Amino acid sequence: MEKPRKHFIDLVDKAIVAANTMDREELLFSYKGILYPVTVCSPEVFRAMESLEARTDDVILAGYPKSGTNWVGQILTDLVATFEKKNQDEENSVNEEELQEFPYLEVGDIEKYERMNKLPSRRVIFTHLLPDNLPRSVFKNKAKILLLIRNPKDVATSFYHFSNGLSLLPSYETWDDFFIAFMTGKMPWGSYFNYLSEWNKHVDDENIMTITYEELKENRALGVKNIAAFFGISLTEEELQSVVEKSSFQSMKENSPKTHGAMGSILFRKGGVSDWKNLFNEDQNQEMDKAFEEHIAGTKLGTKLKYEVYCRT
């Protein structure tokens, strides 16, 4: 994944050019009650997405925006690439560039899913979507999903900086303005609390593994090993360690111009924990604490987030 990803960079560059010609209120559209960026998503694409036929060996990463999906996506892509490289049949090898699609399922053109249906396994797929908005075949065929979650205060903080740094999304004059939008769910891909609530309904599904951003930060090596085991990716300790090293924040930040183009420096800003303490005031802390208690605290995902550890002042 350190090599240039032409499809990713081209799509993002075109979307940025388009967004720069648009007014703030034109940047988002609503589909089934949820907002999405108009330069990379469309109702037509969402309808076409239902034609995707999921496979049991698909490697799917689900996570709300700014939960660390690009970071964990790097890990997944490297795990699969390392496994396939050592098991590849040279006589039947294919041009990897021809097989690339933009990794986020809901981003692309309406023909994308026909092309994806023809791709060889294993396909690596990322998504920010709610479970009910995924193609029905994902759950029907029991495709394996790695669900990535992150403490909501850091998600909000990271999303704020991301929105103000990327022209694809509406910017905000103040953190207070953004906080209101985040708490009322008027965000691209909707409410994070609703996202957690909906995915919590699937937390016990045998084809789903949940991991938190924070536990991966605490012990990346163990996290990588557990992820590989979940997807049945058999690698040596040396191969696993190579993936771990390439997925350090510093390594990814340095390679981001090659892997993510103009969006790289915005995606990989700090990559830390508890940055929310630099923005939240006391009233905002209390408001989010109350929302967490009301919507998430009593759930399995709420417990896994360790809110008391990462989100209390």
N, C-alpha and C positions, 0 to 999 in steps of 0.2 A: 504493500500500500504506500510505500515511500516513493514509488515511481509516479510520474505524472498520471493523473486520471483525467483524460481528455473530455470524456462525456460530462463528468461532474463540473469541471471548470467551464466548459463551453455553455452549459445550461445556466449556471450561476451568472456568468458574465452577461449573457443575453437578458436575463431577468433584471439585473442591476441597471442595464441600459434602458430597458422598458420602464422600470420603476422611476427612474430619474425624470421621466417626462410626465409623471402623473401627480395629481394633487393627493394630499394625505387621505382624504375621504374615499379616494378611488382604489386604495391599495388592498382593501379587504373585501371579500364577498361572503355571503352567508349560505351555507348548505346544510339542510336538516338542522337548523338552529345553531350551527357552529361557524365561527369565522375562520377563513383561510386566506392566505396571500394570493391575490389574483394573478401575479406574474409567474407563479410556479404551480398553481393548482387550478382546477376548473370543474364545474359540474359534469361536463362531458367525460372528463377523465375518471371521476368518481364512479360514474355509471359504467364505463368500460372496464373498470377494475374488477367488477364482479365476474368477468370472464376468466380471471386468473385461476388456474387449477393448482392449488397448493399440493405439495408433496411431503411425505413423512420425513424425508431427509433434508427439507429446507432448513436453513439456519436463519431464524427470524428474531430480530431485536425490536422490542417495543419499549418506547419511553417517551414521556412528555418532553416538549422542547426544553432545552437547557438542563436536562437531567444527566447529561454526559453521554448522549447517544453517539456522538462522533468519536469520542474516546473509546467507548466499548465497541463501537463499530470497527475501529482499527484493530482491536484485539481479535474480534471474530473473523475479520477478513484475513488477518495474518495466520490465525490458526488453520483456517480452511486452505489457504494458499500453501502453507508449509506442508500440510498433510497431502494435498494433491500433487505437489511437486515431487515428493518422494515416491508417490504411487502412480505417477503418470506413465501412460503407455506412449513412448516417443513416436511410434508409428502413427498413432491416432491423435497426436497433440494438435491443438487448434490455436489460432491467433487470439490471445487473451483480449486484445483491444476490440475485436469483433464481438466479443461476448459481453462487453460492459454495458450496463444500464445504470442510470442514476439510482443509487441504492435505496432512496426513500420511495416506498411503494406508491404513495399518493402523488408523487411529483413526476411529470413527464407528459407524453402525448397519448392520444387514444389508442394508437397501435402498439404501445409499449407492452401490453399484456399478452398480445399475440406473439410478440418476439420472446417474451419471457417464457411462455409455454413451450417454446422450442429449444430453450437453453438446456444444456446438460446439467446434471446434479453435480455438486451441491450449489444451490443458489443462496446467496447471502442477501437478506432483505431487511431494511430498517423501516420503521413506521412510528409516527406520532399519533396514530388513530386510536379511537376507542374500540374495544373488542367488537361491539355490534356493527361498527362501520367497516370492518375488515371483510374481505370476500368470504362467503359462507364456507367455502371449501377449506379454509384454514383450520376451523374447528372440526368440520366433518372428517377431514383426513388426518386429524391429530398431528399437524405440523408442530414441531417443537419451537417454543417461544421463550426467549430470555426476556423477562420483564425487569426493566431497570427503573428504580425509583430513587428520589433524592429529597432531602429535607426541604419543605416548601419555602422556607425563608431564603435559602440560597438559590432555589429555582427562580424565585421572584427577582432577586438581586441580579442574577446572571441574565435573565430575560430582559430586564430594564436596560442594562448596558448593551446587550445584543440589539435590541430594538433601536436604540439611539445610534448604533454604529452601522446599521445595514439599511440601505434605502428601500429594500423589499418590504419592510415593515413600517408602520406608523411610528414616528418618534414622539417623545414626550418632553415638554418644557421642564417639568419637574418630576422628581421621584414621587411626590405626593399624588400627582396626576396618574402616574403609572400604577401606583399602589391601588388606587380606586378601581382602575380597569382590571387589574389582576384579581382583586377580591370579588368583583362582580362577574367575572368570567368573560369579559369583553376583550378576549385575547385570541390571537391566532391559535387554532386547535382547542379553543374553549377553556373551561375552568379546570384548574389542576385538581381541585378537591373532587370534582365530579369524575375526573380521569381516574383518580385513585379509587373512588367508590365503585366505579364500573369494573375496573380490573380486579378489584377485590373479590368479585363474584366468581372469578376463575382461578383464584389463588391456589385452590386445592386440585386443579386439573393436573393429571399425570404428565401432560405434555408441556407444562409451564414451570420454569424455574425463576424465582425472584432473587434479585441481588440489589443491594443498595450502593449508591455512589460512594458513600462513606466507608463501608466495609471494604470496598475495592481500593480506596485510598489507603486504608490502614494496612492491608496485606494484599498487594497486587498479585504476588506470586501464587498465593493460595486461591485467589479469585480466578485467575487464569486457568489453574489446574482444575477447579471445580466446573468452570464453563466448558472446558474441553471434554471432561467426563460426561457432562449432561448431554452434549451433542454427539457423543460417541466418536470423538476425534482422538485417535491414539497417537501420541507423540512421545519422544524420549524426553528425559529431564532436560537435556541440553537444548532440544528444540523448543520446549516450553519456556526455558529461560531466555531464549532469543526473542520470543514474542513478548515476554515481560519487559525486557530492556527496550525494545522498540516502542512500547506503549507508555513510556514515561512521558510526563507532561512536557518536559524540556525537549525531548526528542521529537515529539509530535509538533510542538510549536516551531521548532527549527525547520521541519519539513513541510509545514503547512502551506507555504507558497506553491510547492510542487503538487501537494495532494488536494488542496482546496482552493487554490487560486486567490482571487481578491478577498474572498471571505475568510481565508485562513487566520489572519491576524485578529479578526473579530471573534471567530469561533473559539480560539485558544487564547483567552485573555489572562486568567489567573489559575484556574483549575484547582482551587483550594476549597477549604471548608470554613464556614462561619464568616464569610465576607459580608453577610447580612448585617452584622453589627456596625458596619460603617454607614448604613443607610436608615435602618428602622429607628423610629422614635418610640417612646414608651406606649403611646396610644396605639400605634400600629402593631407593636408587639402583642398587646392585649387583644386587639381585634383578630389577629391571625391565630393566637392561642385559642381564642373562643371558637373560631371557625373549625380549627383542627379538632377540638373536643367534641363539637357537634356532629361533624361529618366523618372523621377518620379514626379518632382515638380508640374506639372499641373494636376496630377491625384488625385482621391479621397483618395487613399491610401497615396499618398505623403503628402496631407494636414493633414491626420490623424496622420502621424508620427511626426508632429511638429518639423521639421528639424531646424527651426530657434532657437527653445528653446534648443534642445539637441545636436546639431551638429555644432554650430558656436562657434568660439573661443572668 
